[in-house]
Amino acid sequence: MNAVPIPNPRRRAVMALCLMTLLIGVYFITYNGYAISRDEWFLFDATESYARRSDFRLSYEYDLARPFSLDDFPPAQAGTEPLQPALASALFRAASLVPDIGLAHAVWLFNIFVTALTAAVVYAYGLALGYRGGVAVIVAAIYGLSTIAWPYSLTFFREPLFTLLGLTSALLVVRLRQRLTARRRPFLPLIALVVTLTGALLSKEAMLFLIPVLVLEALPSRVGQVRFSRQSVWVLGAVSVLGVALALVLLNADTLLGVSQRYDLVNRLRQARQNLQFGWIGVKSYLFAPSYSVWLFSPVLLLGFFGWPRLIRERRLRQILVPVVMLVVFMVGYALGRGQYWNGGIGWGARYLVPVTPFLVLWLLPVVQSLLERGAAWWARIGVGLVALVSAAIQVLAALIPLDKYYATLNAQTPPAVNWREQLWSFRWSPIGVGLDLLGEQKLDVAWRYATNEHAWYLPLFSALLVALALGAAGWWLRARPGGWGAVALTGVGLGVALVFTLGAGLYVVRLDPRYYGDFDPTQNLLAQLEPNLHAGDVVLLNTDEYAEFFMNYYRNGDVPVYTLSQSPGEQPSPEQPPELASNYTDTLVLPSTAISLAYFAERYDRIWLVMETSAFIPWSTRPVEHYMARHFFPLREIKATDTARAVAYSTASAPPQPTWGWPDQIADLHFGDAITLVGSDMPGGTVYHGGEVVPVSLLWRADDSLDRDYTVALYVVSADGGLVAQQDAPPDYGFTPTTAWQPGMYYRDNHAIQLPDDLPPGSYEVWAAVYWWQAPGARLAVATGDGAQVGDHAVITTVTVPD
């Protein structure tokens, strides 16, 4: 059907702006700002990497892609299609420029914008099909408020973006067909179609499922309408070139996109053949199962079937067939492609059918049009309104109840109340049924209810005012005489300013989010001290994923990357959980992948900061990675907020081997007190340094007798006139092997690093070593040579030179 003329294009543009603003305001009231799935954290990790390093390599999720050899470096790609992280990086960069706004909080706005824009495309689609503006805007609002589009706008899944691009591509095909039929220039929609199809390809591999729908939309209404004019030939040629280009991209996706297996068509077909046993289960569940049915989670879509008779009478069969084909292709495609994982994991209903939802909403166009005509039955209007409200209430339930609580409730049943096959067909144990049980028992799953800021309620207040402003602007434009494009621009600027203010203020008041440890003073204090001390050439490693989400949201130093290490088998997570492995050999207590990673980072960076959530003053903690670092590298300094939030810096010079495998280059044979002998020392970095550099020093001690005190080793850099230049104090082996644990006759390696001042003048400087009891730092142990000659309270280890 050809598009009818639009009498007021300016009013149409304003209605689209008001619709988007209204939906963003509503969505922001229920804004969550946190992930429900690990898939979202992967996407955020890729977003952070692209924003800061222009790649998609994992850092915060590095522990889930740990290497097995040095051949696995550099760190693995996120393994996801690149468009969403690339686009969302704009939000990340914007938040990086604004203090006191969470970075992850800002990125989680992405699908709110995308879903609101998708509703505007639904509105445009209705206009393109020839429906009046009022009908189109009502159907678009139903899509935004009464379907699963709402709860998925609060996530960071890829489905909303793919939905936008898929729907826009179909709309552009409609416009292209209409222009060719009217013999108008088709190049603008053709160029836009190339862009959206490319975007769909780069957002999700399911772009291939769109092809039947686009072909159906492209077919002329009558064969006789086909005109092989010059324009038609150009269009066919351009489409052919686009098809070849997309095929080449698919065949070379690993190289071009850095994504493995996503676009492997041969492998996907092989999987589909192997998954035939799951095909019927998936299709049935998508259509009818209470836990996944597209109709149950968006019941307003059922009303679309009442529009079929009118569409048939008006011979708009394409409007019936396009959503049907879309539904069938996606159901069968995902049921066969994903096999036993057809349900898509954590989600509200069938996540894989989110892209189908706006196409099904198009069936509501004739329904709404009939209800707005004179003579429409009042009971029909009330009935449709009630169904739309019930459908909207289901989406509100999804937004307010933590979805992970649903799965936790099922898992907490002992014995299990229902297995997964029965749960599919039980409304009682569906997300809706369990969600209704949880309503009132759980804190509302919205950011402003989690935040500890006393003004967090400003977020829903400002959002409600934004909704009111959008409604007011729409009402004014509907009642008043349409203004010019200047008035449209003025309305757009006003709505835009109000939108930016609402989102900025809302993110500010929820910044102290306990889910990210935003209200945990130790982590905040640690980060405040750590960031000013970082410089180019550093890398931050998180001992475990305990503070990974905190750094995702609050860490702003784009020059120094952060990587999360896998939990080591020798780590004790809590007093109640013993470590998986206990051993006297430090190297066996960390994962081989961790040792490989540390070797890689040591080669690439000058300094490693290890962020710890435990310390030596927590008696049950084991800290195998920290011990490994102390053995293989050189502890430089420590930043400590509390015992549960610390960061230790290490020079990445390679430490000498343990005494069993090596002897020091410089033999000393100096006795400290009556029971400690300094056998010798090594200077792995040599003896020539510039100001600001780190001097690594490795000492080899021998215990000559048992010790009843824990001693501290002090290293000093002293100028020729005796002035103190730099100092570093630490217990031997950074506290992991205290002197009270030394065994007579045994040897102990002890690595230290000293930071030279940036403005250190050229000259020669001595490096001294001293030993003292930590409770009496002024009483150093006397030092004597092997023949008993006293040399004072310190020993000269070596001399370093700062050249001109």
C-alpha positions in Angstrom: 0.0 0.0 0.0 1.3 3.5 -0.8 1.9 6.0 1.9 -0.7 8.7 2.3 0.4 12.3 2.4 1.2 13.6 5.8 -0.5 17.0 6.3 1.7 18.2 9.2 5.3 16.8 9.0 6.4 19.2 11.7 3.7 17.9 14.1 4.7 14.4 13.2 8.4 15.2 14.1 7.3 16.7 17.4 5.1 13.7 18.3 8.1 11.4 17.7 10.3 13.6 20.0 7.6 13.7 22.7 7.0 10.0 22.5 10.7 9.2 22.9 11.0 11.7 25.8 8.0 10.3 27.6 9.3 6.7 27.3 12.8 7.7 28.5 11.2 9.4 31.5 9.1 6.3 32.3 12.0 3.9 31.8 14.3 6.0 34.0 11.9 5.8 36.9 12.4 2.0 36.8 16.1 2.3 35.8 18.2 -0.4 37.4 21.8 0.4 36.4 23.0 -3.1 37.1 23.5 -6.4 35.3 21.2 -9.5 35.5 23.5 -11.6 33.4 27.2 -12.2 32.9 26.6 -11.5 29.2 26.0 -7.9 30.1 29.3 -7.6 32.0 31.1 -9.0 28.9 29.5 -6.3 26.8 30.4 -3.6 29.3 34.0 -4.9 29.4 34.1 -4.6 25.6 32.6 -1.1 25.9 35.2 0.0 28.4 38.0 -1.4 26.2 36.8 0.3 23.1 36.3 3.7 24.9 39.8 3.6 26.4 41.9 1.4 24.1 40.0 1.2 20.8 39.7 -2.6 21.0 37.3 -5.2 22.4 39.7 -7.1 24.7 38.6 -8.4 28.1 40.1 -6.8 31.2 37.5 -6.8 34.0 36.3 -10.2 32.7 39.8 -11.4 32.1 39.4 -14.1 34.7 36.9 -15.9 32.5 39.2 -15.9 29.5 42.4 -16.8 31.3 45.4 -17.9 29.1 47.0 -21.3 29.0 50.2 -20.2 27.4 51.9 -17.1 26.3 50.6 -17.8 22.8 47.2 -16.8 24.2 48.2 -13.1 24.5 47.3 -10.3 24.1 44.2 -10.8 26.3 41.2 -12.4 24.5 38.5 -10.5 22.6 35.1 -10.2 24.2 33.8 -12.5 21.5 30.7 -10.4 20.8 29.5 -8.4 17.9 31.2 -5.0 17.9 28.5 -2.4 17.2 26.9 -2.1 20.7 30.1 -1.7 22.6 31.3 0.9 20.0 28.1 2.9 20.3 27.8 2.6 24.0 31.4 3.8 24.4 30.0 7.3 23.8 28.1 7.1 27.0 31.2 5.8 28.8 33.3 8.7 27.5 30.7 11.2 28.4 30.5 9.9 32.0 34.3 9.9 32.2 34.2 13.7 31.8 31.6 14.2 34.5 32.7 13.7 38.1 30.5 11.8 40.6 28.6 9.8 37.9 29.1 6.0 37.7 30.6 4.8 34.4 28.5 1.6 34.4 25.5 3.5 35.5 25.8 5.7 32.4 26.4 2.8 30.0 23.2 1.2 31.3 21.2 4.0 29.8 22.0 2.7 26.4 19.0 0.5 25.8 16.7 3.1 27.3 17.6 5.4 24.4 17.5 2.5 21.9 14.1 1.3 23.0 12.6 4.8 23.0 14.0 5.3 19.5 12.5 1.9 18.4 9.1 3.1 19.5 9.6 6.2 17.3 10.3 3.8 14.4 7.1 1.9 15.2 5.3 5.3 14.9 7.0 6.0 11.6 6.2 2.5 10.4 2.5 3.1 11.1 2.6 6.3 9.1 4.4 4.6 6.2 1.6 2.0 6.1 -0.9 4.8 5.7 -2.4 5.1 9.2 -3.2 8.4 10.9 -0.8 10.0 13.3 -3.0 9.4 16.3 -3.3 5.7 15.5 0.5 5.3 15.0 1.5 7.1 18.1 -0.9 5.1 20.3 0.4 1.8 18.9 4.0 3.0 19.4 3.2 3.9 23.0 1.7 0.4 23.5 4.9 -1.1 22.2 7.0 1.0 24.6 4.8 0.5 27.7 2.9 -2.8 27.3 5.4 -5.2 25.9 8.7 -6.8 27.0 10.4 -3.9 25.3 10.2 -2.1 28.6 12.0 -4.6 30.9 14.7 -5.2 28.3 15.3 -1.5 28.0 16.7 -1.7 31.5 19.3 -4.3 30.5 22.5 -4.2 28.5 21.6 -7.1 26.2 22.1 -6.8 22.4 18.5 -7.6 21.5 17.1 -4.0 21.8 19.7 -2.6 19.4 19.2 -5.4 17.0 15.5 -4.8 17.3 15.9 -1.1 16.4 18.1 -1.9 13.4 15.9 -4.7 12.1 12.7 -2.7 12.4 14.3 0.3 10.7 15.6 -1.9 7.9 12.2 -3.2 7.2 10.7 0.3 7.3 13.4 1.5 4.8 12.5 -1.4 2.5 8.9 -0.2 2.6 9.9 3.3 1.8 12.2 2.1 -1.0 9.4 0.0 -2.5 7.0 3.0 -2.3 9.4 5.3 -3.9 10.1 2.9 -6.8 6.4 2.4 -7.3 5.9 6.1 -7.4 9.0 6.5 -9.7 10.7 8.7 -7.2 14.4 8.8 -6.5 15.1 5.9 -4.1 18.7 6.6 -3.2 18.3 8.2 0.2 16.4 5.2 1.7 18.7 2.9 -0.1 21.8 4.5 1.5 20.1 4.4 4.9 19.2 0.7 4.3 22.8 -0.1 3.7 23.7 1.6 6.9 21.1 -0.2 9.0 21.7 -3.6 7.5 25.4 -3.2 8.2 24.6 -2.2 11.7 22.3 -5.1 12.2 25.1 -7.4 11.0 27.5 -5.9 13.4 25.1 -6.0 16.3 23.9 -9.6 16.2 24.5 -12.6 14.0 20.7 -13.1 13.8 20.7 -10.5 11.0 20.4 -13.4 8.6 16.9 -14.1 10.0 15.8 -10.7 8.7 16.4 -11.6 5.1 13.0 -13.4 4.5 11.1 -10.5 6.1 13.0 -7.9 4.0 12.4 -9.8 0.8 8.7 -10.0 1.7 8.5 -6.3 2.3 10.4 -5.6 -0.9 8.0 -7.5 -3.2 5.7 -5.2 -5.3 2.0 -5.3 -4.6 1.4 -6.2 -8.2 3.8 -7.7 -10.7 2.7 -5.2 -13.2 4.0 -2.4 -11.0 7.6 -3.5 -11.7 9.3 -1.0 -13.9 12.8 -1.8 -15.1 13.7 1.8 -15.4 17.3 3.1 -15.0 16.6 3.7 -11.3 15.4 0.2 -10.8 18.5 -1.2 -12.4 20.6 1.0 -10.2 18.7 -0.2 -7.1 19.0 -3.8 -8.0 22.7 -3.4 -8.7 23.2 -1.7 -5.3 21.3 -4.4 -3.5 23.4 -7.0 -5.3 26.6 -5.3 -4.3 25.3 -5.0 -0.7 24.5 -8.7 -0.7 28.0 -9.7 -1.9 29.6 -7.4 0.6 27.6 -8.8 3.5 28.5 -12.3 2.3 32.2 -11.4 2.2 32.0 -10.0 5.8 30.3 -13.1 7.0 33.0 -15.4 5.4 35.8 -13.3 6.9 34.2 -12.3 10.2 37.1 -13.6 12.3 39.6 -11.3 10.6 37.4 -8.3 9.9 35.4 -8.2 13.2 37.6 -10.0 15.6 34.7 -12.3 16.5 35.1 -16.0 16.4 32.4 -18.5 15.4 29.6 -16.0 15.6 29.2 -15.9 11.8 30.4 -19.4 11.0 27.4 -20.4 8.8 28.6 -23.9 8.1 29.0 -24.5 11.8 25.6 -23.0 12.6 23.9 -25.3 10.0 25.7 -28.3 11.6 24.4 -27.2 15.0 20.9 -26.8 13.7 20.9 -30.4 12.4 22.2 -31.7 15.7 19.5 -29.7 17.6 16.5 -31.0 15.8 15.3 -32.7 19.0 15.0 -29.3 20.7 13.3 -27.6 17.9 9.7 -28.5 18.7 10.3 -27.9 22.5 11.5 -24.4 21.7 8.7 -23.5 19.3 6.0 -24.8 21.6 7.5 -22.9 24.5 7.9 -19.6 22.6 4.2 -19.8 21.6 2.4 -21.3 24.6 4.6 -22.0 27.7 3.7 -19.8 30.7 7.4 -19.3 31.4 8.4 -18.1 27.9 5.3 -17.5 25.7 5.5 -14.3 23.8 1.8 -13.8 24.3 1.8 -14.3 28.1 4.6 -11.8 28.7 3.0 -9.2 26.3 -0.7 -10.2 26.3 -1.6 -7.0 24.5 -0.1 -8.6 21.3 -3.0 -11.0 21.3 -5.3 -8.2 20.4 -3.5 -8.0 17.1 -5.4 -11.0 15.8 -8.6 -9.0 16.0 -7.1 -6.7 13.3 -6.7 -9.6 10.8 -10.3 -9.5 9.5 -10.0 -5.8 8.6 -6.5 -6.4 7.0 -8.0 -9.2 5.0 -10.9 -7.0 3.9 -8.6 -4.2 2.9 -6.2 -6.7 1.2 -3.3 -5.8 3.3 -2.1 -9.4 3.5 1.6 -8.3 3.6 0.9 -6.6 7.0 -0.3 -10.0 8.3 2.5 -12.0 6.7 5.5 -9.9 7.6 5.1 -10.4 11.4 4.1 -14.1 10.9 7.3 -14.7 8.9 9.4 -12.8 11.4 7.9 -14.9 14.3 8.3 -18.2 12.6 11.9 -17.6 11.4 13.1 -16.4 14.8 11.3 -19.2 16.7 12.6 -22.0 14.4 16.0 -20.3 14.0 16.8 -20.0 17.6 15.2 -23.3 18.6 17.5 -25.1 16.2 20.5 -22.8 16.5 20.7 -22.7 20.3 19.5 -26.2 20.9 19.1 -26.9 24.6 19.9 -23.2 25.3 16.9 -22.0 23.2 15.5 -20.1 26.2 18.3 -17.6 26.1 19.3 -17.9 29.8 18.2 -15.2 32.3 15.5 -13.0 30.9 11.9 -11.9 31.1 10.1 -14.3 28.8 11.7 -15.2 25.5 14.7 -12.8 25.1 15.4 -14.1 21.6 11.9 -12.9 20.5 12.4 -9.3 21.5 13.2 -8.3 17.9 9.9 -9.9 16.8 7.8 -7.8 19.2 7.6 -4.5 17.3 6.5 -6.4 14.1 3.7 -8.1 16.1 2.7 -4.7 17.4 1.9 -3.6 13.8 -1.1 -5.9 13.9 -2.6 -3.4 16.5 -2.7 -0.6 13.9 -6.1 -1.6 12.4 -7.4 -2.5 15.9 -6.6 1.0 17.2 -7.9 2.6 14.0 -11.2 0.8 14.5 -11.5 1.9 18.1 -10.9 5.6 17.2 -13.6 5.6 14.5 -17.0 7.0 15.2 -19.4 4.3 16.3 -16.8 2.1 17.9 -18.3 0.1 20.8 -17.5 1.5 24.2 -17.0 -1.9 25.7 -14.4 -2.7 23.0 -12.4 0.4 23.9 -12.6 -0.4 27.6 -11.6 -4.0 27.0 -8.6 -3.1 24.8 -7.6 -0.5 27.4 -7.8 -3.0 30.2 -5.7 -5.6 28.3 -3.1 -2.9 27.6 -3.0 -1.9 31.3 -2.6 -5.6 32.4 0.2 -6.0 29.9 1.8 -2.8 31.2 1.5 -4.1 34.7 3.4 -7.3 33.8 6.2 -5.1 32.5 6.2 -3.1 35.7 6.4 -6.4 37.7 9.5 -7.3 35.6 11.1 -3.9 36.3 10.4 -3.9 40.1 11.3 -7.5 41.1 14.9 -8.6 40.9 14.9 -11.2 38.2 17.7 -13.2 39.8 15.4 -13.7 42.8 13.2 -15.8 40.6 16.0 -18.2 39.9 17.1 -18.1 43.5 13.6 -18.9 44.6 13.5 -22.0 42.4 17.0 -23.1 43.4 16.1 -22.7 47.1 13.3 -25.3 46.9 14.5 -28.5 48.7 13.6 -30.8 47.1 13.1 -28.8 43.9 9.4 -27.8 43.6 9.5 -28.3 39.8 12.0 -29.4 37.2 12.8 -27.2 34.3 10.5 -29.0 31.9 7.6 -28.8 34.3 8.4 -25.2 35.1 7.9 -24.3 31.4 4.3 -25.2 31.7 3.5 -24.0 35.2 2.2 -20.5 35.6 2.7 -20.9 39.3 6.4 -21.3 38.8 6.8 -19.0 35.9 8.6 -15.6 36.4 5.2 -13.9 36.5 3.8 -16.3 39.1 6.9 -16.2 41.4 7.2 -12.4 40.8 3.8 -11.9 42.2 4.7 -13.9 45.3 7.9 -11.8 45.7 6.1 -8.5 45.3 6.2 -6.7 48.6 8.8 -9.1 50.0 11.7 -7.7 48.0 13.2 -4.2 47.8 12.1 -2.6 44.5 14.8 -3.5 42.0 15.4 0.1 40.9 18.6 2.1 41.3 17.1 4.9 43.5 15.9 2.3 46.0 19.4 0.8 46.3 21.3 4.1 46.5 22.3 5.4 50.0 22.1 9.0 49.0 19.3 10.7 50.9 18.2 12.6 47.8 17.9 9.5 45.6 14.1 10.0 45.4 14.9 13.0 43.1 15.4 10.5 40.3 11.7 9.4 40.1 10.6 13.0 40.8 12.6 14.5 38.0 11.6 11.6 35.7 7.9 12.2 36.4 8.3 15.9 35.6 10.0 14.9 32.4 7.1 12.7 31.5 4.7 15.6 32.3 6.7 17.9 30.1 6.6 15.5 27.2 2.8 15.1 27.6 2.4 18.9 27.9 4.4 19.5 24.7 2.5 16.9 22.8 -0.8 18.3 24.0 0.1 21.9 23.0 1.1 20.8 19.5 -2.1 18.8 19.1 -4.3 21.7 20.1 -2.4 24.7 18.8 -1.8 25.7 15.2 1.3 24.0 14.0 4.4 26.2 14.1 7.3 26.2 11.7 10.5 24.2 11.9 11.9 26.8 14.3 9.2 25.9 16.7 10.0 22.2 16.2 13.7 23.0 17.0 12.8 25.0 20.0 10.6 22.2 21.3 13.4 19.7 20.7 16.0 21.8 22.5 13.6 22.2 25.4 13.0 18.5 25.7 16.7 17.8 25.2 17.8 20.1 28.0 15.2 18.7 30.4 16.3 15.2 29.4 20.0 15.8 30.0 19.2 17.5 33.3 17.0 14.6 34.5 19.5 11.9 33.5 22.5 13.8 34.9 20.8 14.6 38.2 19.4 11.0 38.4 22.8 9.4 37.9 24.3 11.8 40.4 21.9 11.0 43.2 22.3 7.2 42.7 26.1 7.2 42.5 26.5 5.7 45.9 25.2 2.3 44.8 25.9 -0.5 47.3 25.7 -3.1 44.6 29.0 -1.6 43.2 30.3 -1.0 46.8 29.7 2.6 46.1 28.8 3.1 49.8 31.8 1.2 51.0 34.3 3.8 52.4 37.4 1.5 52.2 37.1 1.0 48.5 36.3 4.7 47.8 39.3 5.7 50.0 41.5 3.2 48.3 40.6 4.5 44.8 41.0 8.1 45.9 44.6 7.3 47.0 45.4 4.9 44.2 44.5 6.9 41.1 46.9 9.9 41.8 49.8 7.4 42.1 49.2 5.7 38.8 51.2 6.6 35.7 51.9 5.4 32.2 53.6 2.0 32.4 51.5 0.8 35.3 48.8 -1.9 35.3 46.3 -2.7 38.0 45.5 -6.3 38.8 42.5 -7.3 41.0 43.3 -10.3 43.1 39.8 -11.7 42.6 36.5 -10.4 41.1 35.5 -9.0 44.6 36.0 -5.4 43.6 35.7 -5.8 39.8 32.3 -4.2 39.6 33.4 -1.4 41.9 36.3 -0.5 39.5 33.9 -0.9 36.5 31.7 1.9 37.8 34.2 4.2 39.5 37.7 3.8 38.1 38.4 6.7 35.7 42.1 6.4 34.8 42.0 5.5 31.2 45.8 5.3 30.8 46.2 2.4 33.2 44.3 -0.8 32.4 42.7 -3.0 35.1 42.6 -6.8 34.8 40.8 -9.3 37.1 42.7 -12.4 38.1 41.0 -15.8 38.6 40.7 -16.9 42.2 43.7 -19.1 43.1 43.2 -22.6 44.5 45.3 -21.5 47.5 43.0 -18.6 48.2 40.7 -18.9 51.3 37.6 -16.9 50.4 36.2 -16.8 54.0 36.8 -18.2 57.5 34.2 -20.9 56.7 35.6 -21.9 53.3 39.0 -23.6 53.4 41.2 -23.2 50.3 41.0 -25.8 47.6 44.7 -26.5 47.9 47.2 -26.2 50.7 51.0 -26.4 50.1 54.3 -25.1 51.4 55.3 -24.3 47.8 54.0 -20.9 46.9 54.0 -21.3 43.1 51.6 -24.3 43.3 49.0 -22.2 45.1 48.3 -19.9 42.1 46.7 -21.0 38.9 49.2 -21.7 36.0 47.2 -19.1 34.0 47.9 -16.5 36.7 51.6 -17.2 36.6 51.5 -16.9 32.8 49.5 -13.7 33.0 51.9 -12.2 35.6 54.9 -13.0 33.3 53.1 -11.3 30.4 52.2 -8.2 32.4 55.8 -8.0 33.8 57.2 -7.9 30.3 54.8 -5.2 29.2 54.6 -2.9 32.2 57.1 -1.3 34.6 54.9 -1.5 37.7 52.1 -3.8 38.8 49.5 -2.7 41.4 47.8 -5.7 43.0 44.5 -4.8 44.7 43.8 -7.0 47.6 40.6 -7.5 49.7 42.5 -9.2 52.6 45.7 -8.6 54.5 48.2 -10.1 56.9 46.0 -8.8 59.8 43.1 -11.0 58.7 44.2 -14.3 60.3 42.4 -16.7 58.0 43.5 -15.1 54.7 46.2 -16.9 52.7 46.9 -14.4 49.8 48.7 -16.7 47.4 49.0 -14.2 44.6 50.5 -11.5 46.8 53.0 -14.1 48.1 53.8 -15.1 44.6 54.4 -11.5 43.6 56.7 -11.0 46.6 58.7 -14.0 45.6 59.0 -13.2 41.9 59.0 -9.4 41.8 59.9 -6.5 44.0 57.4 -4.9 46.5 57.7 -1.2 46.2 55.0 0.4 48.3 51.5 -0.2 49.7 48.4 2.0 49.8 46.1 0.9 52.5 42.6 2.1 53.2 41.8 -0.8 55.5 42.7 -4.4 55.8 40.0 -5.2 53.3 41.0 -2.6 50.7 44.7 -2.4 49.8 46.9 -2.0 46.8 50.6 -3.1 46.7 52.9 -1.9 44.0 55.7 -4.1 42.5 58.6 -3.4 40.3 58.4 -5.9 37.5 62.1 -6.6 37.3 62.7 -10.3 37.4 63.7 -11.5 40.8 66.6 -14.0 41.3 65.6 -17.6 41.9 65.1 -19.0 45.3 68.2 -20.2 47.2 67.8 -23.8 46.1 68.4 -22.8 42.5 70.7 -19.8 42.7 73.4 -17.8 44.6 73.7 -14.0 44.9 76.0 -12.1 42.6 77.4 -10.1 45.4 78.6 -12.0 48.5 78.3 -10.1 51.8 78.6 -12.5 54.7 77.5 -9.8 57.2 76.0 -10.7 60.6 73.0 -8.7 61.9 72.7 -9.4 65.6 73.4 -12.9 66.8 71.1 -14.9 64.6 70.8 -13.4 61.1 73.4 -13.4 58.3 73.2 -11.4 55.1 74.7 -13.9 52.7 74.6 -11.6 49.7 72.5 -9.5 47.3 71.5 -9.1 43.7 70.8 -5.9 41.7 68.7 -7.2 38.7 68.4 -3.7 37.3 72.1 -3.0 37.4 73.6 0.0 39.2 72.8 2.9 36.9 69.5 4.7 37.3 67.8 8.0 36.5 65.7 10.1 38.8 62.2 8.6 39.3 63.2 5.1 38.5 62.9 2.1 40.8 65.9 0.3 42.2 65.2 -3.4 42.8 67.3 -5.1 45.4 67.2 -8.8 46.3 68.7 -10.0 49.6 69.6 -13.5 50.6 69.4 -14.2 54.4 70.4 -17.1 56.5 69.0 -17.9 59.9 71.8 -18.9 62.3 69.5 -19.5 65.3 65.9 -19.3 66.2 64.4 -15.8 66.5 61.7 -14.7 69.0 60.9 -11.4 67.3 59.6 -10.4 63.9 62.2 -8.0 62.4 61.8 -5.5 59.7 64.3 -4.8 56.9 65.1 -1.2 56.0 66.8 -0.2 52.8 68.1 3.3 52.3 69.5 5.3 49.4 72.1 7.7 50.8 74.0 10.6 49.1 77.7 11.1 49.4 77.2 13.6 52.3 75.1 11.2 54.2 71.7 12.6 53.3 68.8 10.3 53.1 67.4 10.2 49.5 64.9 7.3 49.7 63.8 4.6 52.1 61.8 1.4 52.0 60.8 -0.6 55.1 59.2 -4.1 55.0 59.4 -7.4 56.8 61.3 -10.1 55.0 59.4 -11.7 52.1 56.9 -8.9 52.5 55.7 -10.5 55.7 55.0 -13.9 54.3 58.0 -15.5 56.0 58.5 -13.6 59.3 61.7 -14.0 61.1 60.0 -15.9 63.9 59.2 -18.6 61.3 62.8 -18.9 60.1 64.5 -22.2 60.7 68.2 -22.3 61.7 70.5 -23.1 58.8 67.8 -22.2 56.2 68.2 -19.5 53.5 65.5 -16.9 52.7 65.2 -14.6 49.6 63.9 -11.1 50.4 63.0 -8.8 47.5 62.6 -5.0 47.9 62.3 -2.0 45.6 63.1 1.6 46.2 61.6 4.6 44.3 64.2 7.3 43.5 63.0 10.9 43.6 62.2 12.4 40.3 64.5 15.4 40.8 67.5 13.3 42.1 70.7 15.1 40.9 73.5 13.2 39.2 76.1 11.4 41.4 76.9 8.3 43.3 74.6 7.0 46.0 75.1 4.2 48.5 72.4 1.6 49.2 72.2 0.6 52.9 70.5 -2.3 54.6 69.4 -2.3 58.3 67.3 -4.6 60.5 65.2 -3.6 63.4 62.4 -4.9 65.6 59.2 -3.3 64.4 58.3 -2.2 67.9 61.6 -0.3 68.3 62.5 1.2 65.0 65.3 3.3 66.4 67.2 0.3 67.7 68.8 -1.3 64.7 70.7 -4.6 65.0 74.5 -4.3 65.1 76.3 -5.4 62.0 79.6 -7.3 62.0 81.8 -9.0 59.4 82.4 -12.7 59.2 85.6 -12.2 61.3 83.7 -10.3 64.0 84.6 -6.7 63.1 81.8 -4.3 63.9 80.7 -2.1 61.0 77.8 -0.2 62.7 74.0 -0.5 62.6 73.8 -0.9 58.8 75.5 -2.5 55.9 76.4 -0.9 52.5 75.0 -3.2 49.9 76.1 -1.4 46.7 76.6 1.9 45.1 74.3 3.2 42.4 75.0 6.0 39.9 72.7 8.7 38.5 74.3 9.8 35.3 74.3 13.4 33.9 
